[in-house]
Every structure is written in structure tokens, then in C-alpha cells.
Amino acid sequence: MDFIEQHWESVLDYLVTTGEFRLADFPYSTDEEAKVLTVLGDMEASGFLEGTTGGELVWKAGPKVTKLMNLSEERLERLR
């Protein structure tokens, strides 16, 4: 599994189990941080993630993940 696939899978796993995640939840070296942020940015731009505002690096399920993984708002609220 390559870098991008590994982080896509990790993101989806976090969303299904916790409803949201932080950048700190991912194991990566400091020189990989830019790559991780690029992957997350791409996922956000394509509707898979929604970032939060306020400068905190926290992401939640976007509309595509919510629909494809059948994550109802009720279920997401319970996870958070």
C-alpha cells in the first residue's frame, strides 16, 4: 500500500470509529507532514472531508463519506 492509500484508509477508519480526527492522530515523520496535509486537502476538495475553522487541524466526514459510508448525522453525533 502506498503513502496516499495508507492515509486514505486511515482517514476512513477514524471517521467510522470516531466521527472526526486530528492531524496528530496520524503516525508520520515531520518530513511527511506536507504530504499528509496534501492528501487531506485533496480529500476535502473532493467532498470526502470537511475541515473545521479556527486554526485547529480537525476534520470531519464530508458529504461523500457520509453518503457512501451511511454515516447519519445522529451516528456521527454519538461518535463525537
N, CA, C and O of each residue as an XYZ file, in Angstrom:
320
protein
N       0.853     -1.170      0.000
C       0.000      0.000      0.000
C       0.902      1.237      0.000
O       1.833      1.329      0.799
N       0.626      2.175     -0.886
C       1.466      3.364     -0.946
C       1.012      4.413      0.083
O       0.011      4.227      0.775
N       1.747      5.484      0.166
C       1.529      6.540      1.155
C       0.104      7.095      1.092
O      -0.573      7.207      2.113
N      -0.340      7.439     -0.113
C      -1.668      8.034     -0.271
C      -2.759      7.046      0.127
O      -3.676      7.408      0.864
N      -2.675      5.811     -0.345
C      -3.673      4.798      0.001
C      -3.709      4.557      1.508
O      -4.782      4.425      2.097
N      -2.546      4.501      2.120
C      -2.456      4.267      3.567
C      -3.192      5.368      4.331
O      -3.919      5.083      5.282
N      -3.007      6.610      3.924
C      -3.643      7.700      4.652
C      -5.134      7.831      4.329
O      -5.910      8.237      5.195
N      -5.546      7.500      3.117
C      -6.978      7.460      2.816
C      -7.655      6.430      3.721
O      -8.700      6.702      4.312
N      -7.054      5.255      3.822
C      -7.629      4.201      4.663
C      -7.682      4.630      6.119
O      -8.686      4.407      6.795
N      -6.615      5.241      6.607
C      -6.585      5.721      7.989
C      -7.674      6.749      8.245
O      -8.356      6.695      9.269
N      -7.838      7.681      7.324
C      -8.874      8.707      7.461
C     -10.252      8.058      7.557
O     -11.035      8.393      8.446
N     -10.549      7.139      6.655
C     -11.859      6.486      6.666
C     -12.069      5.686      7.943
O     -13.169      5.681      8.496
N     -11.034      5.017      8.414
C     -11.137      4.271      9.673
C     -11.450      5.203     10.838
O     -12.325      4.901     11.649
N     -10.750      6.330     10.934
C     -11.007      7.294     12.004
C     -12.431      7.832     11.928
O     -13.095      7.965     12.956
N     -12.907      8.141     10.733
C     -14.251      8.698     10.599
C     -15.325      7.710     11.018
O     -16.318      8.098     11.633
N     -15.138      6.447     10.694
C     -16.125      5.430     11.054
C     -16.124      5.170     12.559
O     -17.178      4.909     13.138
N     -14.965      5.238     13.195
C     -14.897      4.913     14.623
C     -15.040      6.120     15.538
O     -15.517      5.978     16.665
N     -14.639      7.306     15.083
C     -14.667      8.464     15.985
C     -15.464      9.649     15.448
O     -15.807     10.549     16.214
N     -15.762      9.671     14.166
C     -16.516     10.778     13.592
C     -15.679     11.979     13.209
O     -16.134     12.831     12.447
N     -14.474     12.060     13.718
C     -13.554     13.142     13.382
C     -12.143     12.719     13.737
O     -11.937     11.706     14.405
N     -11.179     13.495     13.289
C      -9.795     13.187     13.634
C      -8.963     14.454     13.562
O      -9.363     15.458     12.973
N      -7.792     14.374     14.180
C      -6.828     15.460     14.181
C      -5.578     15.012     13.446
O      -5.305     13.817     13.325
N      -4.838     15.964     12.968
C      -3.584     15.649     12.288
C      -2.688     14.818     13.199
O      -1.984     13.926     12.725
N      -2.706     15.095     14.484
C      -1.862     14.377     15.442
C      -2.229     12.902     15.579
O      -1.460     12.129     16.150
N      -3.391     12.502     15.065
C      -3.814     11.095     15.142
C      -3.039     10.196     14.187
O      -3.094      8.972     14.306
N      -2.317     10.794     13.239
C      -1.628     10.013     12.228
C      -0.147      9.859     12.545
O       0.520     10.828     12.907
N       0.365      8.641     12.409
C       1.813      8.447     12.573
C       2.539      8.835     11.289
O       2.386      8.181     10.258
N       3.305      9.869     11.358
C       4.101     10.301     10.206
C       5.323     11.048     10.738
O       5.315     11.576     11.850
N       6.353     11.078      9.927
C       7.545     11.822     10.316
C       7.354     13.282      9.919
O       6.501     13.597      9.088
N       8.131     14.153     10.499
C       7.986     15.581     10.224
C       8.189     15.910      8.758
O       7.565     16.837      8.243
N       9.040     15.178      8.085
C       9.251     15.460      6.672
C       8.077     14.982      5.808
O       8.018     15.313      4.624
N       7.146     14.213      6.377
C       5.970     13.744      5.643
C       4.729     14.604      5.896
O       3.695     14.394      5.262
N       4.820     15.557      6.802
C       3.643     16.353      7.169
C       3.027     17.048      5.958
O       1.804     17.059      5.815
N       3.835     17.616      5.100
C       3.309     18.302      3.912
C       2.542     17.330      3.020
O       1.510     17.697      2.458
N       3.031     16.093      2.880
C       2.339     15.084      2.062
C       0.987     14.732      2.679
O      -0.017     14.622      1.974
N       0.969     14.556      4.013
C      -0.280     14.226      4.700
C      -1.290     15.354      4.509
O      -2.455     15.101      4.205
N      -0.847     16.590      4.684
C      -1.744     17.731      4.513
C      -2.248     17.834      3.071
O      -3.385     18.246      2.842
N      -1.415     17.463      2.107
C      -1.853     17.458      0.708
C      -2.949     16.420      0.492
O      -3.950     16.702     -0.166
N      -2.765     15.220      1.043
C      -3.775     14.165      0.923
C      -5.084     14.637      1.556
O      -6.152     14.483      0.964
N      -5.002     15.209      2.755
C      -6.210     15.673      3.445
C      -6.867     16.819      2.678
O      -8.093     16.894      2.595
N      -6.059     17.700      2.124
C      -6.600     18.798      1.317
C      -7.316     18.297      0.078
O      -8.376     18.808     -0.285
N      -6.736     17.295     -0.570
C      -7.378     16.692     -1.743
C      -8.704     16.031     -1.364
O      -9.689     16.134     -2.096
N      -8.720     15.355     -0.219
C      -9.948     14.706      0.240
C     -11.016     15.754      0.569
O     -12.199     15.552      0.298
N     -10.589     16.856      1.146
C     -11.525     17.928      1.469
C     -12.069     18.585      0.189
O     -13.268     18.844      0.080
N     -11.192     18.845     -0.760
C     -11.597     19.481     -2.017
C     -12.573     18.618     -2.808
O     -13.411     19.141     -3.543
N     -12.469     17.305     -2.659
C     -13.351     16.410     -3.407
C     -14.598     16.007     -2.617
O     -15.364     15.159     -3.075
N     -14.814     16.595     -1.447
C     -16.041     16.364     -0.689
C     -16.012     15.194      0.274
O     -17.043     14.849      0.852
N     -14.859     14.578      0.461
C     -14.776     13.456      1.391
C     -14.580     13.912      2.827
O     -14.936     13.194      3.761
N     -14.017     15.095      3.011
C     -13.767     15.640      4.346
C     -14.278     17.060      4.441
O     -14.443     17.751      3.436
N     -14.525     17.482      5.675
C     -14.809     18.879      5.976
C     -13.854     19.284      7.084
O     -13.814     18.664      8.147
N     -13.095     20.321      6.826
C     -12.196     20.835      7.848
C     -12.936     21.775      8.771
O     -13.978     22.322      8.410
N     -12.397     21.963      9.960
C     -13.015     22.901     10.883
C     -12.289     24.231     10.805
O     -11.149     24.307     10.346
N     -12.946     25.251     11.247
C     -12.336     26.575     11.235
C     -11.743     26.889     12.601
O     -11.944     26.143     13.560
N     -11.030     27.965     12.683
C     -10.455     28.360     13.963
C      -9.003     27.962     14.112
O      -8.442     28.068     15.202
N      -8.384     27.505     13.032
C      -6.969     27.178     13.073
C      -6.630     25.804     13.618
O      -5.470     25.395     13.575
N      -7.620     25.082     14.130
C      -7.361     23.747     14.658
C      -7.394     22.744     13.508
O      -8.295     22.795     12.671
N      -6.434     21.844     13.458
C      -6.363     20.862     12.379
C      -7.224     19.644     12.727
O      -6.722     18.597     13.136
N      -8.539     19.819     12.551
C      -9.521     18.772     12.836
C     -10.402     18.631     11.604
O     -10.834     19.624     11.019
N     -10.660     17.396     11.219
C     -11.512     17.130     10.061
C     -12.664     16.224     10.462
O     -12.541     15.393     11.362
N     -13.791     16.404      9.772
C     -14.986     15.581      9.973
C     -15.399     15.005      8.627
O     -14.872     15.398      7.586
N     -16.342     14.075      8.652
C     -16.831     13.456      7.426
C     -17.488     14.486      6.537
O     -18.321     15.273      6.987
N     -17.111     14.477      5.274
C     -17.742     15.332      4.279
C     -18.970     14.657      3.713
O     -19.287     13.528      4.088
N     -19.667     15.332      2.814
C     -20.911     14.766      2.277
C     -20.725     13.434      1.543
O     -21.599     12.570      1.616
N     -19.622     13.256      0.849
C     -19.422     11.994      0.117
C     -19.211     10.827      1.075
O     -19.776      9.753      0.868
N     -18.414     11.017      2.113
C     -18.188      9.943      3.084
C     -19.478      9.634      3.822
O     -19.809      8.470      4.047
N     -20.207     10.682      4.200
C     -21.467     10.481      4.909
C     -22.423      9.624      4.086
O     -23.066      8.716      4.611
N     -22.508      9.920      2.802
C     -23.415      9.165      1.929
C     -22.891      7.755      1.656
O     -23.631      6.783      1.804
N     -21.635      7.637      1.263
C     -21.088      6.341      0.872
C     -20.951      5.365      2.033
O     -21.076      4.155      1.846
N     -20.698      5.882      3.226
C     -20.488      5.004      4.380
C     -21.714      4.964      5.277
O     -21.679      4.401      6.372
N     -22.807      5.572      4.800
C     -24.059      5.574      5.548
C     -23.863      6.106      6.971
O     -24.336      5.511      7.939
N     -23.170      7.217      7.078
C     -22.943      7.838      8.377
C     -24.004      8.908      8.595
O     -23.857     10.035      8.123
N     -25.052      8.567      9.296
C     -26.102      9.541      9.563
C     -25.582     10.579     10.547
O     -24.638     10.317     11.293
N     -26.192     11.749     10.547
C     -25.787     12.801     11.485
C     -25.955     12.324     12.924
O     -25.147     12.665     13.788
N     -26.994     11.542     13.188
C     -27.220     11.003     14.526
C     -26.051     10.118     14.960
O     -25.570     10.219     16.089
N     -25.605      9.256     14.058
C     -24.481      8.369     14.382
C     -23.198      9.169     14.580
O     -22.428      8.888     15.499
N     -22.966     10.157     13.732
C     -21.779     10.993     13.865
C     -21.782     11.747     15.180
O     -20.737     11.865     15.821
N     -22.934     12.264     15.598
C     -23.008     12.983     16.865
C     -22.685     12.073     18.042
O     -22.020     12.499     18.986
N     -23.146     10.827     18.001
C     -22.827      9.871     19.073
C     -21.346      9.581     19.142
O     -20.798      9.400     20.229
N     -20.676      9.532     17.968
C     -19.245      9.257     17.934
C     -18.428     10.414     18.484
O     -17.387     10.205     19.107
N     -18.893     11.618     18.257
C     -18.166     12.806     18.712
C     -18.401     12.968     20.167
O     -17.886     13.907     20.775
